[in-house]
Amino acid sequence: MKRLFSIGILLTMIMGFFCVLPPAEASAANINLSVRVEGPVNNIINEPHYNYVNNTTGDYALVSDVLKNVLKANNITFEAYDKYCYFTKIGKYAEETVNSVYVGWSYAINGVPIENTKTNVTVKNGDKVVLYYGDMRVAVPSYKAGLNDNGSITLTFLYTGVDNEWKYVTNVPLTGATVLWDGKNYTTDNKGNVTIPPIYSSGGNHVLQIQRYTPDVTLKSGEKCANVVRLSPNNKLEITNFTDLTGYEWGKPFIYDLVTKGIINGLNSTTYDPGGFLTRAQVVKMLFQIKGANIYDYRGYSSFADVAIGEWYTPYINWAKNSGVTQGVDAANFSPNGSITREDFASMLKRFGDKEGVNLKPTVKVPVFQDEALIADYAKDAVYALASVEIIKGYEEPKNVFNFHPQSNTTRVEGAKMLSIFQEKKING
């Protein structure tokens, strides 16, 4: 059990779908689940419509009871701890150590790995449970999608977890992963990329799944061992194909990056309006989403006279004021529906970056903007700091002469570029 608790430190970082059983008894219920038990190479059990009859807790059940019942029903021997959903052996596959890599049984609910040391973990009707044998280092995949000019889609997969030397890493390319897209198999390259042909790349919902990632770990039996890297089975990925980006091709990667991450939206599924202006409220919402703050902490009050309680943007503006990202257009007002100027966007983004500890160490030499005198004093340092890391650029008018246009409104494509580059710097330090 000591090893179990040592790897549990990492697993506690992953959200699990569990709850504590209530003391009250409930009537029996039929719980329909998808249950799969995966060996190192092949499935041992695959029951997509498993019916579990629960006689004690009503419409949910202990996942450990479900898995033990499935194994017993299929006459498969196992060894497990009573208190935890922790199997030390199933069939012929027991825990073992191979070249300092610990392998054993783990499980996931709806694609989310759950810590083996959790007690009273439950499942409900419709849940998908997978019990799998493999390398017990955990890596949680993420991805971003980009729509290419020829209509194909490039997906980039990264993982956060423990590497081959048991060091915690973030945003490492997920190489050699099997990716299923609408039932078609692809394999990620050494940069974690797969490109889906145009025939599968139309707008709308598509089914995306990463089955497993196999490192160079071979069991004593000679079988390959799978690393625990998975995306939720039958994950629905919505691909948006904007048709109004002609002339803004330079902004496509940034727009699709933020749309895929849910940070920015189009006006609808086909229209982005790249030349339209961002409002001040829209910008603070985007920063809020990058932060990942809890919206419920900022409801029920207003920080500015012109921001009414109950408006969609009020919690985001409250967060921005509370966190020091903005002070408003004056002491009393925020102007939520007003377009945000380029200097105000830069100032807000710089303050947010300072709060988040984003590294803005200069990477390029920035020319002095010819219209520097027009930049407000409160924004000047922010403008040059962001320009020095290529988050923003001026306008070249004429060649080798740059202006910033500080009072011009920020377009939606400009905002997407700035936020996309900023977020990458935030993630990568």
C-alpha positions in Angstrom: 0.0 0.0 0.0 2.9 2.4 0.5 3.5 2.6 -3.3 -0.2 3.1 -3.8 -0.2 6.2 -1.6 2.9 7.6 -3.2 1.5 7.7 -6.7 -1.8 8.9 -5.2 -0.2 12.4 -4.6 -0.3 13.1 -8.4 -3.7 11.5 -8.9 -5.3 13.8 -6.3 -4.8 16.6 -8.8 -7.3 15.1 -11.2 -10.9 15.7 -10.7 -12.8 12.5 -10.0 -16.5 12.0 -10.2 -17.2 10.6 -6.7 -19.4 11.3 -3.7 -19.9 10.1 -0.2 -22.7 7.6 0.4 -25.6 9.1 2.4 -26.7 7.2 5.5 -30.3 6.7 4.4 -31.2 3.5 2.7 -32.8 3.6 -0.8 -34.8 1.1 -2.8 -33.2 -1.2 -5.3 -32.5 0.1 -8.8 -31.1 -1.1 -12.1 -28.0 0.9 -13.1 -27.0 0.7 -16.7 -23.2 1.2 -17.2 -20.5 0.7 -19.7 -17.8 -1.5 -18.2 -14.5 -2.4 -19.7 -11.5 -4.3 -18.2 -8.4 -3.8 -20.3 -5.4 -6.0 -20.1 -1.9 -5.0 -21.4 -2.9 -5.9 -24.9 -6.5 -7.0 -25.3 -9.8 -6.3 -23.5 -10.5 -8.9 -20.8 -14.1 -7.7 -20.5 -16.1 -5.3 -22.6 -19.8 -4.9 -21.6 -21.1 -1.6 -23.1 -24.6 -2.3 -21.6 -23.9 -3.8 -18.2 -26.9 -3.8 -15.9 -26.0 -3.6 -12.2 -28.8 -4.3 -9.7 -28.3 -2.2 -6.6 -30.2 -3.4 -3.6 -28.9 -0.9 -1.0 -28.1 2.6 -2.4 -30.7 3.3 -5.0 -29.7 5.0 -8.3 -25.9 4.8 -7.7 -23.4 2.2 -6.7 -19.9 1.8 -5.3 -17.6 1.4 -8.3 -15.6 -1.3 -6.4 -18.8 -3.4 -6.1 -19.6 -3.0 -9.7 -16.1 -4.1 -10.9 -15.9 -7.0 -8.5 -19.4 -8.2 -9.7 -18.4 -8.0 -13.3 -15.2 -10.0 -12.7 -17.1 -12.6 -10.7 -19.8 -12.9 -13.4 -17.1 -13.6 -16.0 -15.4 -16.1 -13.8 -12.2 -14.0 -13.6 -10.2 -14.4 -10.4 -8.9 -11.3 -8.7 -7.2 -9.9 -5.5 -8.3 -6.6 -4.2 -8.5 -4.5 -1.0 -11.9 -4.3 0.6 -11.7 -0.6 1.5 -10.5 0.8 -1.8 -11.2 0.2 -5.5 -7.7 -1.2 -5.7 -7.0 -4.5 -7.5 -3.6 -6.0 -6.9 -4.2 -8.9 -9.4 -6.8 -9.7 -12.1 -6.4 -13.0 -13.9 -2.7 -13.5 -14.5 -1.8 -9.8 -14.3 -0.4 -8.7 -10.9 1.5 -5.7 -9.9 5.2 -5.7 -10.9 8.1 -3.4 -11.4 9.9 -3.2 -14.8 13.0 -1.1 -15.1 12.0 1.0 -12.1 8.5 1.5 -13.7 5.7 0.4 -11.4 2.8 -1.2 -13.3 -0.6 -2.4 -12.0 -4.3 -1.8 -12.1 -6.0 1.6 -12.3 -9.5 2.8 -13.2 -11.3 5.7 -14.7 -14.9 7.0 -14.7 -16.0 8.8 -17.8 -12.4 9.0 -18.9 -11.1 10.6 -15.7 -8.5 8.6 -13.8 -9.5 8.2 -10.1 -7.1 7.8 -7.2 -7.1 4.2 -5.9 -7.0 5.4 -2.3 -10.4 7.1 -2.6 -13.2 5.4 -0.7 -16.9 5.3 -1.4 -16.4 6.2 -5.1 -19.8 5.9 -6.8 -21.1 5.5 -10.3 -24.6 6.4 -11.7 -26.7 5.4 -14.6 -25.0 6.0 -17.9 -21.4 6.2 -16.5 -18.5 4.6 -18.4 -16.0 2.7 -16.2 -12.7 1.4 -17.4 -10.4 -0.8 -15.3 -7.0 -1.0 -17.0 -3.6 -2.6 -16.4 -0.5 -0.6 -17.2 2.2 1.9 -16.3 0.8 3.7 -13.3 2.4 7.0 -14.0 -0.5 9.3 -14.8 -0.6 11.8 -17.7 -3.7 13.8 -18.5 -3.9 14.8 -22.1 -5.1 18.1 -23.5 -5.4 19.2 -27.1 -5.9 22.1 -29.4 -7.3 22.1 -32.8 -6.5 24.2 -35.9 -8.4 24.3 -39.2 -6.0 24.4 -42.1 -6.6 26.3 -45.4 -7.2 23.0 -47.3 -10.0 22.1 -44.8 -8.0 19.5 -42.9 -7.7 19.7 -39.1 -4.4 19.5 -37.2 -4.8 18.3 -33.6 -2.0 18.9 -31.2 -1.9 16.7 -28.1 0.0 17.6 -24.9 0.2 15.9 -21.6 0.7 16.9 -18.0 2.0 14.3 -15.6 5.0 12.2 -14.8 7.7 11.5 -17.4 9.9 8.4 -17.8 12.2 9.6 -15.0 9.2 10.2 -12.7 9.5 14.0 -12.9 6.4 16.1 -13.1 6.1 17.8 -16.4 3.6 20.0 -18.2 2.6 20.4 -21.9 4.9 17.7 -23.2 4.1 16.5 -26.8 2.1 13.3 -26.6 3.9 11.1 -29.1 2.9 7.8 -30.5 -0.7 8.1 -29.2 -3.5 6.3 -31.0 -6.2 8.9 -31.8 -9.7 7.9 -33.0 -11.6 10.5 -35.1 -15.1 9.4 -36.1 -13.9 5.8 -35.9 -10.7 6.4 -38.0 -7.3 5.7 -36.4 -4.4 8.1 -36.5 -1.1 8.3 -34.6 0.5 11.4 -33.2 3.9 12.4 -34.4 7.0 13.5 -32.4 5.3 16.9 -31.9 2.1 15.4 -30.7 0.3 16.3 -33.9 -2.2 14.4 -36.1 -3.8 15.9 -39.2 -7.3 14.8 -40.1 -8.0 14.9 -43.9 -10.5 17.4 -45.2 -13.2 14.8 -45.7 -13.6 14.5 -41.9 -13.1 18.2 -41.2 -16.4 19.8 -41.8 -18.0 22.0 -39.1 -20.1 20.4 -36.5 -19.6 17.7 -33.8 -17.1 14.9 -34.2 -16.2 12.0 -32.0 -12.6 12.2 -30.6 -10.9 9.6 -28.4 -7.4 8.8 -27.3 -7.2 5.1 -26.5 -3.8 4.8 -24.9 -0.2 5.8 -25.1 2.5 3.1 -25.1 5.9 3.9 -23.8 8.9 1.6 -24.0 7.8 -0.6 -21.1 7.7 -4.4 -21.6 6.3 -6.7 -18.9 8.2 -9.8 -17.7 5.8 -11.8 -19.8 7.0 -10.0 -22.9 3.8 -8.0 -23.4 3.8 -4.3 -23.9 2.5 -2.1 -21.1 0.2 0.8 -21.7 0.7 4.2 -20.0 -2.3 5.8 -18.4 -3.1 8.5 -20.9 -6.6 8.9 -22.0 -9.2 11.4 -23.2 -12.8 10.8 -22.2 -14.3 8.0 -24.4 -16.5 9.4 -27.2 -15.5 13.0 -26.4 -17.6 15.4 -28.6 -15.3 17.9 -30.3 -17.1 20.7 -32.1 -15.2 22.1 -35.0 -16.2 25.6 -36.0 -15.5 26.6 -39.6 -15.6 30.4 -39.9 -16.2 31.5 -43.5 -15.4 35.2 -43.0 -11.7 35.1 -42.4 -10.6 35.9 -46.0 -7.9 38.6 -45.7 -7.3 37.6 -42.1 -5.4 34.4 -42.7 -2.6 35.5 -40.3 -5.1 35.4 -37.5 -6.6 32.0 -38.1 -4.3 30.0 -35.8 -5.0 32.4 -32.9 -8.7 32.5 -33.5 -9.1 28.7 -33.7 -6.8 28.2 -30.7 -9.0 30.3 -28.5 -12.3 29.0 -29.9 -11.1 25.4 -29.3 -10.2 26.2 -25.7 -13.6 28.0 -25.1 -12.0 31.3 -24.4 -13.6 33.2 -27.3 -16.7 32.7 -29.5 -17.8 33.5 -32.9 -21.0 35.4 -33.6 -22.3 32.1 -34.8 -20.9 28.8 -36.1 -19.8 30.3 -39.4 -19.1 34.0 -38.6 -16.3 35.4 -36.4 -16.3 39.1 -37.5 -12.6 39.5 -37.3 -12.7 43.2 -38.0 -15.3 44.0 -35.4 -14.4 45.5 -32.1 -14.1 43.8 -28.8 -15.9 45.3 -25.8 -14.4 45.9 -22.4 -16.8 43.3 -20.9 -15.8 40.6 -23.5 -12.1 41.1 -22.7 -12.5 40.7 -18.9 -14.5 37.5 -19.5 -11.7 36.1 -21.7 -9.2 36.9 -19.0 -11.4 35.3 -16.4 -11.6 32.1 -18.4 -7.9 32.0 -18.8 -7.6 32.4 -15.1 -10.2 29.7 -14.4 -11.7 31.5 -11.5 -14.9 30.5 -9.8 -17.8 32.6 -11.2 -19.9 31.9 -8.1 -17.5 34.0 -6.0 -18.4 37.1 -7.9 -22.2 37.1 -8.2 -24.8 39.0 -6.4 -23.1 42.4 -6.3 -21.7 45.1 -8.6 -18.4 47.0 -8.4 -19.4 49.8 -10.7 -22.4 52.1 -11.1 -22.9 51.3 -14.7 -22.7 47.5 -14.2 -26.1 46.1 -13.2 -26.4 43.1 -11.0 -27.7 40.1 -13.1 -26.0 41.0 -16.4 -24.0 38.3 -18.0 -20.8 40.3 -17.6 -21.2 41.4 -14.0 -19.3 38.5 -12.3 -16.4 38.9 -14.7 -16.1 42.6 -14.1 -16.4 42.1 -10.3 -13.5 39.6 -10.6 -11.4 42.0 -12.7 -11.9 44.9 -10.2 -11.4 42.6 -7.2 -8.2 41.1 -8.6 -6.7 44.5 -9.7 -6.9 43.8 -13.4 -9.0 46.9 -14.0 -10.0 50.1 -12.2 -12.7 51.1 -14.7 -12.8 54.1 -17.0 -13.2 56.2 -13.9 -13.7 55.6 -10.2 -17.4 54.9 -10.6 -17.9 53.4 -14.1 -16.5 50.5 -16.2 -18.3 51.0 -19.6 -18.9 47.3 -20.2 -20.3 47.7 -23.7 -17.8 50.2 -24.8 -15.1 49.1 -27.3 -11.7 48.6 -25.7 -8.8 50.7 -27.0 -5.5 49.2 -27.9 -3.7 50.9 -25.0 -6.4 49.8 -22.5 -6.2 46.2 -23.7 -2.4 46.3 -23.3 -2.7 47.8 -19.9 -5.3 45.3 -18.7 -3.4 42.3 -20.1 -0.1 43.5 -18.5 -1.7 43.8 -15.1 -3.3 40.4 -15.4 0.1 39.0 -16.4 1.8 40.5 -13.4 -0.9 39.0 -11.1 -0.4 35.6 -12.8 3.4 35.7 -12.7 3.7 35.5 -16.5 7.3 35.9 -17.8 7.6 39.0 -20.0 11.3 39.0 -20.3 12.1 40.8 -23.6 12.8 38.6 -26.6 13.0 41.3 -29.3 14.1 44.9 -29.7 11.2 47.1 -29.9 11.4 50.3 -32.1 10.1 53.5 -30.5 6.6 54.1 -31.7 6.4 57.4 -33.6 3.0 58.2 -31.9 4.4 57.4 -28.4 3.3 60.8 -27.2 -0.3 59.7 -27.7 0.0 56.7 -25.5 -1.4 57.4 -22.0 1.1 57.4 -19.2 -0.7 54.5 -17.4 -0.4 52.3 -20.5 3.1 53.2 -21.8 5.1 50.6 -19.8 2.5 47.9 -20.7 2.6 48.6 -24.4 6.4 48.3 -24.6 6.5 45.3 -22.3 4.0 43.4 -24.4 5.7 44.5 -27.6 9.0 43.3 -26.3 7.7 39.7 -26.2 5.8 40.0 -29.5 2.3 39.8 -27.9 1.5 43.1 -29.7 2.9 44.9 -32.7 2.5 48.4 -34.1 1.6 49.4 -37.6 4.4 49.8 -40.1 3.7 53.2 -41.7 5.8 53.6 -43.9 8.5 50.8 -44.0 10.5 50.6 -40.8 8.4 53.4 -39.2 6.0 52.1 -36.6 2.9 53.6 -34.9 0.9 52.0 -32.2 -2.5 53.8 -32.6 -3.2 53.7 -28.8 -6.7 55.1 -29.0 -7.9 52.9 -31.9 -10.3 50.2 -30.9 -9.0 46.6 -30.6 -10.4 44.3 -33.3 -11.5 40.8 -32.6 -8.7 39.3 -34.7 -6.1 41.5 -32.9 -7.5 40.5 -29.5 -7.4 36.8 -30.5 -3.7 37.0 -31.4 -2.8 38.9 -28.3 -4.6 36.5 -26.0 -3.5 33.3 -27.7 0.2 34.3 -27.5 -0.3 35.5 -24.0 -1.8 32.3 -22.8 1.0 30.2 -24.3 3.5 32.4 -22.4 1.4 31.9 -19.2 1.4 28.1 -19.7 5.0 27.8 -20.6 6.3 30.3 -18.1 
